[in-house]
């Protein structure tokens, strides 16, 4: 399941998974999607490693911007992933 996190001014949507167990290591999948003419640009980032995958249409400049954004909010996203999103979080 993916939980909403943020919508940017250009309608870019940022969502995240629940906390996932990959070989005993906690990870959170973050999906970023931006509407464009004829479809969407999309990319995935896995926290806490900031491992970027499945880039469909984002530039390196876009990725640098999202990297900085995620670095400043990763602690919140990871906590929300553990809690089951904003609706279930007790501290937000």
N, CA, C and O atoms as a CHARMM CRD file, in Angstrom:
* protein
*
  368
    1    1 UNK  N      0.83700  -1.16900   0.00000 PROA 1      0.00000
    2    1 UNK  CA     0.00000   0.00000   0.00000 PROA 1      0.00000
    3    1 UNK  C      0.88800   1.24000   0.00000 PROA 1      0.00000
    4    1 UNK  O      1.94500   1.26000   0.63100 PROA 1      0.00000
    5    2 UNK  N      0.44800   2.26800  -0.71200 PROA 2      0.00000
    6    2 UNK  CA     1.16800   3.53600  -0.74100 PROA 2      0.00000
    7    2 UNK  C      0.33900   4.59800  -0.03000 PROA 2      0.00000
    8    2 UNK  O     -0.88300   4.65600  -0.17000 PROA 2      0.00000
    9    3 UNK  N      1.03500   5.43500   0.73500 PROA 3      0.00000
   10    3 UNK  CA     0.39000   6.48200   1.51900 PROA 3      0.00000
   11    3 UNK  C      0.77600   7.85500   0.96200 PROA 3      0.00000
   12    3 UNK  O      1.94200   8.07200   0.63000 PROA 3      0.00000
   13    4 UNK  N     -0.17700   8.78200   0.85200 PROA 4      0.00000
   14    4 UNK  CA     0.16000  10.12000   0.36900 PROA 4      0.00000
   15    4 UNK  C      1.05700  10.84300   1.35600 PROA 4      0.00000
   16    4 UNK  O      0.88700  10.73400   2.57000 PROA 4      0.00000
   17    5 UNK  N      2.01800  11.58700   0.81500 PROA 5      0.00000
   18    5 UNK  CA     2.89800  12.38700   1.66300 PROA 5      0.00000
   19    5 UNK  C      2.80300  13.86900   1.31400 PROA 5      0.00000
   20    5 UNK  O      2.59600  14.70300   2.19500 PROA 5      0.00000
   21    6 UNK  N      2.95600  14.20000   0.02500 PROA 6      0.00000
   22    6 UNK  CA     3.02900  15.60800  -0.34300 PROA 6      0.00000
   23    6 UNK  C      2.63400  15.79300  -1.80100 PROA 6      0.00000
   24    6 UNK  O      2.91900  14.94700  -2.65000 PROA 6      0.00000
   25    7 UNK  N      1.97000  16.91700  -2.07900 PROA 7      0.00000
   26    7 UNK  CA     1.69900  17.34800  -3.44600 PROA 7      0.00000
   27    7 UNK  C      2.37700  18.70000  -3.63700 PROA 7      0.00000
   28    7 UNK  O      2.11600  19.64300  -2.89100 PROA 7      0.00000
   29    8 UNK  N      3.24700  18.78800  -4.63800 PROA 8      0.00000
   30    8 UNK  CA     3.96000  20.02800  -4.91500 PROA 8      0.00000
   31    8 UNK  C      3.11000  20.95500  -5.77900 PROA 8      0.00000
   32    8 UNK  O      2.08100  20.54100  -6.31300 PROA 8      0.00000
   33    9 UNK  N      3.53900  22.20200  -5.91500 PROA 9      0.00000
   34    9 UNK  CA     2.77600  23.20100  -6.66700 PROA 9      0.00000
   35    9 UNK  C      2.53500  22.82300  -8.12200 PROA 9      0.00000
   36    9 UNK  O      1.55200  23.26800  -8.71500 PROA 9      0.00000
   37   10 UNK  N      3.41800  22.00600  -8.71300 PROA 10     0.00000
   38   10 UNK  CA     3.25200  21.60400 -10.11400 PROA 10     0.00000
   39   10 UNK  C      2.46300  20.29000 -10.23000 PROA 10     0.00000
   40   10 UNK  O      2.47500  19.64600 -11.27900 PROA 10     0.00000
   41   11 UNK  N      1.78200  19.90300  -9.15200 PROA 11     0.00000
   42   11 UNK  CA     0.97600  18.67400  -9.06900 PROA 11     0.00000
   43   11 UNK  C      1.79800  17.38800  -9.01600 PROA 11     0.00000
   44   11 UNK  O      1.25800  16.30000  -9.21800 PROA 11     0.00000
   45   12 UNK  N      3.09500  17.50500  -8.74800 PROA 12     0.00000
   46   12 UNK  CA     3.91000  16.32700  -8.50100 PROA 12     0.00000
   47   12 UNK  C      3.43800  15.69500  -7.20000 PROA 12     0.00000
   48   12 UNK  O      3.30800  16.37400  -6.18100 PROA 12     0.00000
   49   13 UNK  N      3.18200  14.39200  -7.24100 PROA 13     0.00000
   50   13 UNK  CA     2.71800  13.65300  -6.06700 PROA 13     0.00000
   51   13 UNK  C      3.87300  12.83400  -5.49400 PROA 13     0.00000
   52   13 UNK  O      4.61200  12.18300  -6.23300 PROA 13     0.00000
   53   14 UNK  N      4.01700  12.87400  -4.18000 PROA 14     0.00000
   54   14 UNK  CA     5.00800  12.05800  -3.48500 PROA 14     0.00000
   55   14 UNK  C      4.24600  11.16000  -2.51900 PROA 14     0.00000
   56   14 UNK  O      3.50500  11.63500  -1.65800 PROA 14     0.00000
   57   15 UNK  N      4.44100   9.85700  -2.67600 PROA 15     0.00000
   58   15 UNK  CA     3.79000   8.87000  -1.82500 PROA 15     0.00000
   59   15 UNK  C      4.85900   7.91700  -1.29700 PROA 15     0.00000
   60   15 UNK  O      5.96400   7.85300  -1.83500 PROA 15     0.00000
   61   16 UNK  N      4.52400   7.18000  -0.24400 PROA 16     0.00000
   62   16 UNK  CA     5.48400   6.24200   0.32900 PROA 16     0.00000
   63   16 UNK  C      4.80100   4.95100   0.73400 PROA 16     0.00000
   64   16 UNK  O      3.58900   4.90400   0.94300 PROA 16     0.00000
   65   17 UNK  N      5.60500   3.90700   0.84100 PROA 17     0.00000
   66   17 UNK  CA     5.11800   2.60000   1.27300 PROA 17     0.00000
   67   17 UNK  C      5.10600   2.53700   2.79800 PROA 17     0.00000
   68   17 UNK  O      5.50900   3.47900   3.48100 PROA 17     0.00000
   69   18 UNK  N      4.63600   1.40900   3.31100 PROA 18     0.00000
   70   18 UNK  CA     4.84200   1.10400   4.71200 PROA 18     0.00000
   71   18 UNK  C      6.31500   0.73200   4.87500 PROA 18     0.00000
   72   18 UNK  O      7.02400   0.55900   3.88400 PROA 18     0.00000
   73   19 UNK  N      6.77300   0.60800   6.11100 PROA 19     0.00000
   74   19 UNK  CA     8.14200   0.15800   6.34800 PROA 19     0.00000
   75   19 UNK  C      8.25800  -1.28100   5.84400 PROA 19     0.00000
   76   19 UNK  O      7.46500  -2.14500   6.21700 PROA 19     0.00000
   77   20 UNK  N      9.24600  -1.52400   4.99900 PROA 20     0.00000
   78   20 UNK  CA     9.44300  -2.83100   4.37200 PROA 20     0.00000
   79   20 UNK  C     10.69000  -3.50400   4.93000 PROA 20     0.00000
   80   20 UNK  O     11.64100  -2.82600   5.31900 PROA 20     0.00000
   81   21 UNK  N     10.69000  -4.81200   4.97200 PROA 21     0.00000
   82   21 UNK  CA    11.84100  -5.57700   5.43700 PROA 21     0.00000
   83   21 UNK  C     12.52000  -6.20100   4.22600 PROA 21     0.00000
   84   21 UNK  O     11.95900  -7.07800   3.57000 PROA 21     0.00000
   85   22 UNK  N     13.74300  -5.73600   3.93300 PROA 22     0.00000
   86   22 UNK  CA    14.55900  -6.30200   2.86600 PROA 22     0.00000
   87   22 UNK  C     15.76000  -6.96700   3.51400 PROA 22     0.00000
   88   22 UNK  O     16.70900  -6.29800   3.92100 PROA 22     0.00000
   89   23 UNK  N     15.71200  -8.28500   3.60600 PROA 23     0.00000
   90   23 UNK  CA    16.82200  -9.05400   4.20100 PROA 23     0.00000
   91   23 UNK  C     17.18700  -8.53300   5.58900 PROA 23     0.00000
   92   23 UNK  O     18.36600  -8.38100   5.91100 PROA 23     0.00000
   93   24 UNK  N     16.17900  -8.26400   6.40100 PROA 24     0.00000
   94   24 UNK  CA    16.40400  -7.80900   7.76500 PROA 24     0.00000
   95   24 UNK  C     16.70900  -6.33700   7.91400 PROA 24     0.00000
   96   24 UNK  O     17.01000  -5.87200   9.01400 PROA 24     0.00000
   97   25 UNK  N     16.63500  -5.59700   6.82200 PROA 25     0.00000
   98   25 UNK  CA    16.93600  -4.16600   6.85100 PROA 25     0.00000
   99   25 UNK  C     15.67600  -3.38000   6.49100 PROA 25     0.00000
  100   25 UNK  O     15.01800  -3.67200   5.49200 PROA 25     0.00000
  101   26 UNK  N     15.34800  -2.38500   7.31000 PROA 26     0.00000
  102   26 UNK  CA    14.16300  -1.57200   7.04800 PROA 26     0.00000
  103   26 UNK  C     14.41000  -0.62600   5.87600 PROA 26     0.00000
  104   26 UNK  O     15.43500   0.05200   5.80200 PROA 26     0.00000
  105   27 UNK  N     13.43500  -0.60100   4.95900 PROA 27     0.00000
  106   27 UNK  CA    13.48200   0.32200   3.82000 PROA 27     0.00000
  107   27 UNK  C     12.08800   0.86100   3.58400 PROA 27     0.00000
  108   27 UNK  O     11.09000   0.23200   3.93900 PROA 27     0.00000
  109   28 UNK  N     12.03600   2.03500   2.98000 PROA 28     0.00000
  110   28 UNK  CA    10.76800   2.65900   2.61200 PROA 28     0.00000
  111   28 UNK  C     10.86600   3.07500   1.14500 PROA 28     0.00000
  112   28 UNK  O     11.80200   3.76300   0.73900 PROA 28     0.00000
  113   29 UNK  N      9.89300   2.64800   0.37200 PROA 29     0.00000
  114   29 UNK  CA     9.82300   3.00600  -1.04500 PROA 29     0.00000
  115   29 UNK  C      9.06800   4.32500  -1.16500 PROA 29     0.00000
  116   29 UNK  O      7.95500   4.45800  -0.65600 PROA 29     0.00000
  117   30 UNK  N      9.67900   5.30100  -1.84100 PROA 30     0.00000
  118   30 UNK  CA     9.04500   6.58500  -2.11900 PROA 30     0.00000
  119   30 UNK  C      8.84100   6.67600  -3.62400 PROA 30     0.00000
  120   30 UNK  O      9.77900   6.48300  -4.39600 PROA 30     0.00000
  121   31 UNK  N      7.62100   6.97000  -4.03400 PROA 31     0.00000
  122   31 UNK  CA     7.29900   7.12000  -5.45200 PROA 31     0.00000
  123   31 UNK  C      6.96100   8.58100  -5.73000 PROA 31     0.00000
  124   31 UNK  O      6.20700   9.21500  -4.99200 PROA 31     0.00000
  125   32 UNK  N      7.53300   9.09100  -6.80200 PROA 32     0.00000
  126   32 UNK  CA     7.29600  10.47100  -7.20800 PROA 32     0.00000
  127   32 UNK  C      6.72400  10.43200  -8.61400 PROA 32     0.00000
  128   32 UNK  O      7.27000   9.76800  -9.49500 PROA 32     0.00000
  129   33 UNK  N      5.62100  11.14600  -8.82100 PROA 33     0.00000
  130   33 UNK  CA     4.94100  11.12000 -10.11400 PROA 33     0.00000
  131   33 UNK  C      4.47100  12.52700 -10.46100 PROA 33     0.00000
  132   33 UNK  O      3.85200  13.20800  -9.64300 PROA 33     0.00000
  133   34 UNK  N      4.77500  12.95100 -11.68400 PROA 34     0.00000
  134   34 UNK  CA     4.39100  14.28100 -12.16100 PROA 34     0.00000
  135   34 UNK  C      3.59400  14.13700 -13.45500 PROA 34     0.00000
  136   34 UNK  O      4.04100  13.47800 -14.39300 PROA 34     0.00000
  137   35 UNK  N      2.41200  14.75600 -13.50300 PROA 35     0.00000
  138   35 UNK  CA     1.65200  14.69900 -14.75100 PROA 35     0.00000
  139   35 UNK  C      2.31100  15.56100 -15.83000 PROA 35     0.00000
  140   35 UNK  O      2.74500  16.68500 -15.57700 PROA 35     0.00000
  141   36 UNK  N      2.37000  15.00500 -17.02900 PROA 36     0.00000
  142   36 UNK  CA     2.86400  15.73400 -18.20400 PROA 36     0.00000
  143   36 UNK  C      1.91400  15.43700 -19.34500 PROA 36     0.00000
  144   36 UNK  O      1.10900  14.50900 -19.26800 PROA 36     0.00000
  145   37 UNK  N      2.00700  16.21700 -20.38800 PROA 37     0.00000
  146   37 UNK  CA     1.14600  15.99100 -21.53600 PROA 37     0.00000
  147   37 UNK  C      1.29400  14.55100 -22.01200 PROA 37     0.00000
  148   37 UNK  O      2.39600  14.10500 -22.33000 PROA 37     0.00000
  149   38 UNK  N      0.19200  13.83700 -22.05800 PROA 38     0.00000
  150   38 UNK  CA     0.19300  12.46800 -22.55500 PROA 38     0.00000
  151   38 UNK  C      0.55100  11.40600 -21.52900 PROA 38     0.00000
  152   38 UNK  O      0.68700  10.23600 -21.88600 PROA 38     0.00000
  153   39 UNK  N      0.71000  11.78300 -20.25700 PROA 39     0.00000
  154   39 UNK  CA     1.03100  10.75100 -19.26800 PROA 39     0.00000
  155   39 UNK  C      1.65400  11.30400 -18.00500 PROA 39     0.00000
  156   39 UNK  O      1.23500  12.33800 -17.48400 PROA 39     0.00000
  157   40 UNK  N      2.66700  10.59300 -17.52000 PROA 40     0.00000
  158   40 UNK  CA     3.31300  10.94000 -16.25900 PROA 40     0.00000
  159   40 UNK  C      4.80600  10.69000 -16.35400 PROA 40     0.00000
  160   40 UNK  O      5.25800   9.81800 -17.09500 PROA 40     0.00000
  161   41 UNK  N      5.56900  11.47100 -15.59000 PROA 41     0.00000
  162   41 UNK  CA     6.95400  11.16000 -15.29200 PROA 41     0.00000
  163   41 UNK  C      6.92500  10.46200 -13.93600 PROA 41     0.00000
  164   41 UNK  O      6.11900  10.82300 -13.07800 PROA 41     0.00000
  165   42 UNK  N      7.78200   9.48000 -13.73000 PROA 42     0.00000
  166   42 UNK  CA     7.78900   8.79900 -12.44800 PROA 42     0.00000
  167   42 UNK  C      9.18100   8.29600 -12.10500 PROA 42     0.00000
  168   42 UNK  O     10.01600   8.06700 -12.98000 PROA 42     0.00000
  169   43 UNK  N      9.40600   8.13000 -10.81000 PROA 43     0.00000
  170   43 UNK  CA    10.67400   7.61200 -10.30600 PROA 43     0.00000
  171   43 UNK  C     10.43200   7.05400  -8.90600 PROA 43     0.00000
  172   43 UNK  O      9.50300   7.47000  -8.21300 PROA 43     0.00000
  173   44 UNK  N     11.26900   6.11900  -8.50200 PROA 44     0.00000
  174   44 UNK  CA    11.20700   5.54200  -7.15600 PROA 44     0.00000
  175   44 UNK  C     12.52300   5.81400  -6.44100 PROA 44     0.00000
  176   44 UNK  O     13.58900   5.84400  -7.05600 PROA 44     0.00000
  177   45 UNK  N     12.42600   6.01200  -5.13200 PROA 45     0.00000
  178   45 UNK  CA    13.60700   6.15900  -4.29400 PROA 45     0.00000
  179   45 UNK  C     13.40200   5.31300  -3.05400 PROA 45     0.00000
  180   45 UNK  O     12.33000   5.34100  -2.45000 PROA 45     0.00000
  181   46 UNK  N     14.43200   4.55300  -2.66600 PROA 46     0.00000
  182   46 UNK  CA    14.36000   3.70400  -1.49100 PROA 46     0.00000
  183   46 UNK  C     15.18000   4.32300  -0.36800 PROA 46     0.00000
  184   46 UNK  O     16.38200   4.55600  -0.50000 PROA 46     0.00000
  185   47 UNK  N     14.49300   4.58300   0.74200 PROA 47     0.00000
  186   47 UNK  CA    15.12700   5.14800   1.92400 PROA 47     0.00000
  187   47 UNK  C     15.48700   4.03200   2.88500 PROA 47     0.00000
  188   47 UNK  O     14.79400   3.01400   2.88700 PROA 47     0.00000
  189   48 UNK  N     16.50500   4.15100   3.68700 PROA 48     0.00000
  190   48 UNK  CA    17.31400   5.34300   3.91800 PROA 48     0.00000
  191   48 UNK  C     18.53300   5.47800   3.00200 PROA 48     0.00000
  192   48 UNK  O     19.32900   6.40200   3.17000 PROA 48     0.00000
  193   49 UNK  N     18.69000   4.56500   2.03400 PROA 49     0.00000
  194   49 UNK  CA    19.87700   4.59700   1.17300 PROA 49     0.00000
  195   49 UNK  C     19.82600   5.64300   0.06700 PROA 49     0.00000
  196   49 UNK  O     20.85700   5.95500  -0.53000 PROA 49     0.00000
  197   50 UNK  N     18.64300   6.19300  -0.21800 PROA 50     0.00000
  198   50 UNK  CA    18.46000   7.10600  -1.36100 PROA 50     0.00000
  199   50 UNK  C     18.86700   6.41100  -2.65400 PROA 50     0.00000
  200   50 UNK  O     19.60800   6.95900  -3.47000 PROA 50     0.00000
  201   51 UNK  N     18.37100   5.20800  -2.81900 PROA 51     0.00000
  202   51 UNK  CA    18.62800   4.40900  -4.01200 PROA 51     0.00000
  203   51 UNK  C     17.52700   4.71100  -5.03100 PROA 51     0.00000
  204   51 UNK  O     16.36100   4.38600  -4.80800 PROA 51     0.00000
  205   52 UNK  N     17.90400   5.33200  -6.14300 PROA 52     0.00000
  206   52 UNK  CA    16.94000   5.74800  -7.16500 PROA 52     0.00000
  207   52 UNK  C     16.77800   4.63400  -8.19500 PROA 52     0.00000
  208   52 UNK  O     17.75800   4.03900  -8.64300 PROA 52     0.00000
  209   53 UNK  N     15.51300   4.36000  -8.56800 PROA 53     0.00000
  210   53 UNK  CA    15.21700   3.30700  -9.54800 PROA 53     0.00000
  211   53 UNK  C     14.05600   3.73100 -10.44600 PROA 53     0.00000
  212   53 UNK  O     13.27100   4.61700 -10.10900 PROA 53     0.00000
  213   54 UNK  N     13.97700   3.07500 -11.58600 PROA 54     0.00000
  214   54 UNK  CA    12.82800   3.16300 -12.49600 PROA 54     0.00000
  215   54 UNK  C     12.47800   4.59900 -12.87700 PROA 54     0.00000
  216   54 UNK  O     11.32500   5.01700 -12.76700 PROA 54     0.00000
  217   55 UNK  N     13.48000   5.34700 -13.32500 PROA 55     0.00000
  218   55 UNK  CA    13.26000   6.72800 -13.75800 PROA 55     0.00000
  219   55 UNK  C     12.59100   6.74800 -15.12700 PROA 55     0.00000
  220   55 UNK  O     13.11200   6.21100 -16.10400 PROA 55     0.00000
  221   56 UNK  N     11.45100   7.36700 -15.16900 PROA 56     0.00000
  222   56 UNK  CA    10.71000   7.53700 -16.42300 PROA 56     0.00000
  223   56 UNK  C     10.48700   9.02700 -16.67800 PROA 56     0.00000
  224   56 UNK  O      9.41700   9.55700 -16.37700 PROA 56     0.00000
  225   57 UNK  N     11.49400   9.69900 -17.23000 PROA 57     0.00000
  226   57 UNK  CA    11.31200  11.05500 -17.70700 PROA 57     0.00000
  227   57 UNK  C     11.87800  12.18200 -16.86600 PROA 57     0.00000
  228   57 UNK  O     11.84800  13.33000 -17.31000 PROA 57     0.00000
  229   58 UNK  N     12.39300  11.91600 -15.67100 PROA 58     0.00000
  230   58 UNK  CA    12.96300  12.98400 -14.85700 PROA 58     0.00000
  231   58 UNK  C     14.41400  13.22900 -15.25200 PROA 58     0.00000
  232   58 UNK  O     15.14700  12.29400 -15.57400 PROA 58     0.00000
  233   59 UNK  N     14.82100  14.49900 -15.22200 PROA 59     0.00000
  234   59 UNK  CA    16.19700  14.88400 -15.53700 PROA 59     0.00000
  235   59 UNK  C     17.08100  14.71200 -14.29300 PROA 59     0.00000
  236   59 UNK  O     16.57900  14.51900 -13.18600 PROA 59     0.00000
  237   60 UNK  N     18.37000  14.78400 -14.48800 PROA 60     0.00000
  238   60 UNK  CA    19.30000  14.74200 -13.36100 PROA 60     0.00000
  239   60 UNK  C     19.07400  15.93200 -12.42600 PROA 60     0.00000
  240   60 UNK  O     19.22000  15.80600 -11.21100 PROA 60     0.00000
  241   61 UNK  N     18.72100  17.07200 -12.99000 PROA 61     0.00000
  242   61 UNK  CA    18.41300  18.24600 -12.16600 PROA 61     0.00000
  243   61 UNK  C     17.18200  17.97900 -11.29800 PROA 61     0.00000
  244   61 UNK  O     17.16300  18.32700 -10.11700 PROA 61     0.00000
  245   62 UNK  N     16.15000  17.35800 -11.89000 PROA 62     0.00000
  246   62 UNK  CA    14.96300  16.97700 -11.11400 PROA 62     0.00000
  247   62 UNK  C     15.35500  16.05400  -9.96700 PROA 62     0.00000
  248   62 UNK  O     14.91300  16.24500  -8.83400 PROA 62     0.00000
  249   63 UNK  N     16.18100  15.05900 -10.25800 PROA 63     0.00000
  250   63 UNK  CA    16.58200  14.08600  -9.24500 PROA 63     0.00000
  251   63 UNK  C     17.36900  14.76100  -8.12800 PROA 63     0.00000
  252   63 UNK  O     17.18600  14.42800  -6.95700 PROA 63     0.00000
  253   64 UNK  N     18.23700  15.69800  -8.47200 PROA 64     0.00000
  254   64 UNK  CA    18.97200  16.44100  -7.44000 PROA 64     0.00000
  255   64 UNK  C     18.00300  17.20600  -6.53600 PROA 64     0.00000
  256   64 UNK  O     18.17100  17.23000  -5.31700 PROA 64     0.00000
  257   65 UNK  N     16.98900  17.83100  -7.14100 PROA 65     0.00000
  258   65 UNK  CA    15.97700  18.55000  -6.36300 PROA 65     0.00000
  259   65 UNK  C     15.24800  17.59200  -5.41800 PROA 65     0.00000
  260   65 UNK  O     15.09100  17.88500  -4.23300 PROA 65     0.00000
  261   66 UNK  N     14.80600  16.45300  -5.94200 PROA 66     0.00000
  262   66 UNK  CA    14.09200  15.48800  -5.11200 PROA 66     0.00000
  263   66 UNK  C     14.99900  14.87800  -4.04600 PROA 66     0.00000
  264   66 UNK  O     14.54700  14.58000  -2.94000 PROA 66     0.00000
  265   67 UNK  N     16.26200  14.69400  -4.37200 PROA 67     0.00000
  266   67 UNK  CA    17.22400  14.18600  -3.37900 PROA 67     0.00000
  267   67 UNK  C     17.28000  15.13700  -2.18600 PROA 67     0.00000
  268   67 UNK  O     17.20400  14.69800  -1.03800 PROA 67     0.00000
  269   68 UNK  N     17.41300  16.43400  -2.45200 PROA 68     0.00000
  270   68 UNK  CA    17.45800  17.42200  -1.37200 PROA 68     0.00000
  271   68 UNK  C     16.14400  17.44500  -0.59000 PROA 68     0.00000
  272   68 UNK  O     16.15200  17.53500   0.63800 PROA 68     0.00000
  273   69 UNK  N     15.03400  17.36600  -1.28900 PROA 69     0.00000
  274   69 UNK  CA    13.72900  17.35900  -0.63300 PROA 69     0.00000
  275   69 UNK  C     13.60100  16.14100   0.27900 PROA 69     0.00000
  276   69 UNK  O     13.17700  16.26400   1.42900 PROA 69     0.00000
  277   70 UNK  N     13.96500  14.97300  -0.23100 PROA 70     0.00000
  278   70 UNK  CA    13.86000  13.75900   0.57900 PROA 70     0.00000
  279   70 UNK  C     14.84900  13.75900   1.74100 PROA 70     0.00000
  280   70 UNK  O     14.52500  13.27700   2.82600 PROA 70     0.00000
  281   71 UNK  N     16.04800  14.29300   1.52600 PROA 71     0.00000
  282   71 UNK  CA    17.00500  14.36200   2.63100 PROA 71     0.00000
  283   71 UNK  C     16.45900  15.19400   3.78100 PROA 71     0.00000
  284   71 UNK  O     16.73600  14.89600   4.94300 PROA 71     0.00000
  285   72 UNK  N     15.69100  16.22900   3.47700 PROA 72     0.00000
  286   72 UNK  CA    15.15300  17.09000   4.53200 PROA 72     0.00000
  287   72 UNK  C     13.88300  16.54000   5.16900 PROA 72     0.00000
  288   72 UNK  O     13.45700  17.03500   6.21300 PROA 72     0.00000
  289   73 UNK  N     13.26500  15.52000   4.55700 PROA 73     0.00000
  290   73 UNK  CA    12.00500  14.98400   5.08200 PROA 73     0.00000
  291   73 UNK  C     12.04200  13.47500   5.33400 PROA 73     0.00000
  292   73 UNK  O     11.04400  12.90700   5.77800 PROA 73     0.00000
  293   74 UNK  N     13.16000  12.82000   5.06300 PROA 74     0.00000
  294   74 UNK  CA    13.23000  11.36100   5.17500 PROA 74     0.00000
  295   74 UNK  C     12.86000  10.87100   6.56900 PROA 74     0.00000
  296   74 UNK  O     12.19200   9.84600   6.70200 PROA 74     0.00000
  297   75 UNK  N     13.27900  11.57800   7.59700 PROA 75     0.00000
  298   75 UNK  CA    12.95700  11.14400   8.96100 PROA 75     0.00000
  299   75 UNK  C     11.44700  11.12700   9.19600 PROA 75     0.00000
  300   75 UNK  O     10.93800  10.27200   9.92000 PROA 75     0.00000
  301   76 UNK  N     10.73900  12.06700   8.58600 PROA 76     0.00000
  302   76 UNK  CA     9.28000  12.11400   8.70500 PROA 76     0.00000
  303   76 UNK  C      8.65400  10.97500   7.90400 PROA 76     0.00000
  304   76 UNK  O      7.76200  10.28100   8.39300 PROA 76     0.00000
  305   77 UNK  N      9.12600  10.78700   6.67200 PROA 77     0.00000
  306   77 UNK  CA     8.58600   9.72600   5.81800 PROA 77     0.00000
  307   77 UNK  C      8.78500   8.35900   6.46600 PROA 77     0.00000
  308   77 UNK  O      7.86900   7.53600   6.46900 PROA 77     0.00000
  309   78 UNK  N      9.96200   8.11200   7.01000 PROA 78     0.00000
  310   78 UNK  CA    10.23800   6.81500   7.62700 PROA 78     0.00000
  311   78 UNK  C      9.33400   6.60800   8.84200 PROA 78     0.00000
  312   78 UNK  O      8.80600   5.51300   9.03600 PROA 78     0.00000
  313   79 UNK  N      9.15400   7.62200   9.64500 PROA 79     0.00000
  314   79 UNK  CA     8.26400   7.50200  10.80800 PROA 79     0.00000
  315   79 UNK  C      6.82200   7.25100  10.36000 PROA 79     0.00000
  316   79 UNK  O      6.13400   6.40600  10.93300 PROA 79     0.00000
  317   80 UNK  N      6.36800   7.97600   9.34600 PROA 80     0.00000
  318   80 UNK  CA     5.01800   7.76100   8.82500 PROA 80     0.00000
  319   80 UNK  C      4.86400   6.35100   8.25500 PROA 80     0.00000
  320   80 UNK  O      3.81400   5.72800   8.40900 PROA 80     0.00000
  321   81 UNK  N      5.90400   5.85500   7.60200 PROA 81     0.00000
  322   81 UNK  CA     5.85700   4.49500   7.05200 PROA 81     0.00000
  323   81 UNK  C      5.68900   3.46700   8.16600 PROA 81     0.00000
  324   81 UNK  O      4.99300   2.46700   7.99500 PROA 81     0.00000
  325   82 UNK  N      6.31700   3.71300   9.28700 PROA 82     0.00000
  326   82 UNK  CA     6.19300   2.81000  10.43600 PROA 82     0.00000
  327   82 UNK  C      4.79100   2.87500  11.05100 PROA 82     0.00000
  328   82 UNK  O      4.28600   1.88300  11.57900 PROA 82     0.00000
  329   83 UNK  N      4.17300   4.05700  10.97500 PROA 83     0.00000
  330   83 UNK  CA     2.87100   4.28700  11.60500 PROA 83     0.00000
  331   83 UNK  C      1.68300   3.97000  10.69700 PROA 83     0.00000
  332   83 UNK  O      0.55700   3.84100  11.17600 PROA 83     0.00000
  333   84 UNK  N      1.92400   3.84500   9.39500 PROA 84     0.00000
  334   84 UNK  CA     0.82500   3.59500   8.46400 PROA 84     0.00000
  335   84 UNK  C      0.27400   4.85700   7.83400 PROA 84     0.00000
  336   84 UNK  O     -0.92600   4.93800   7.57100 PROA 84     0.00000
  337   85 UNK  N      1.12300   5.84600   7.58400 PROA 85     0.00000
  338   85 UNK  CA     0.71000   7.07700   6.92200 PROA 85     0.00000
  339   85 UNK  C      0.19100   8.12800   7.89700 PROA 85     0.00000
  340   85 UNK  O      0.06800   7.88000   9.09700 PROA 85     0.00000
  341   86 UNK  N     -0.11300   9.32000   7.35000 PROA 86     0.00000
  342   86 UNK  CA    -0.59000  10.44400   8.15500 PROA 86     0.00000
  343   86 UNK  C     -1.82800  10.08900   8.97900 PROA 86     0.00000
  344   86 UNK  O     -1.92800  10.45800  10.14900 PROA 86     0.00000
  345   87 UNK  N     -2.75700   9.37800   8.37100 PROA 87     0.00000
  346   87 UNK  CA    -4.03200   9.10800   9.04100 PROA 87     0.00000
  347   87 UNK  C     -3.86400   8.27100  10.30400 PROA 87     0.00000
  348   87 UNK  O     -4.67900   8.36900  11.22200 PROA 87     0.00000
  349   88 UNK  N     -2.82900   7.45900  10.36200 PROA 88     0.00000
  350   88 UNK  CA    -2.62300   6.59000  11.51400 PROA 88     0.00000
  351   88 UNK  C     -1.51600   7.07000  12.44200 PROA 88     0.00000
  352   88 UNK  O     -1.29900   6.47500  13.49800 PROA 88     0.00000
  353   89 UNK  N     -0.81100   8.13600  12.07000 PROA 89     0.00000
  354   89 UNK  CA     0.31700   8.60700  12.87200 PROA 89     0.00000
  355   89 UNK  C     -0.17300   9.28300  14.14500 PROA 89     0.00000
  356   89 UNK  O     -1.11200  10.07900  14.11900 PROA 89     0.00000
  357   90 UNK  N      0.46600   8.96200  15.23900 PROA 90     0.00000
  358   90 UNK  CA     0.04200   9.52100  16.52500 PROA 90     0.00000
  359   90 UNK  C      0.74400  10.82500  16.86900 PROA 90     0.00000
  360   90 UNK  O      0.25100  11.57700  17.71000 PROA 90     0.00000
  361   91 UNK  N      1.87900  11.11500  16.24500 PROA 91     0.00000
  362   91 UNK  CA     2.65500  12.29900  16.59700 PROA 91     0.00000
  363   91 UNK  C      2.52000  13.43800  15.59200 PROA 91     0.00000
  364   91 UNK  O      3.22800  14.43800  15.71500 PROA 91     0.00000
  365   92 UNK  N      1.64000  13.32400  14.60800 PROA 92     0.00000
  366   92 UNK  CA     1.55500  14.36000  13.57900 PROA 92     0.00000
  367   92 UNK  C      0.19200  14.98200  13.58600 PROA 92     0.00000
  368   92 UNK  O     -0.08100  15.87900  12.78900 PROA 92     0.00000
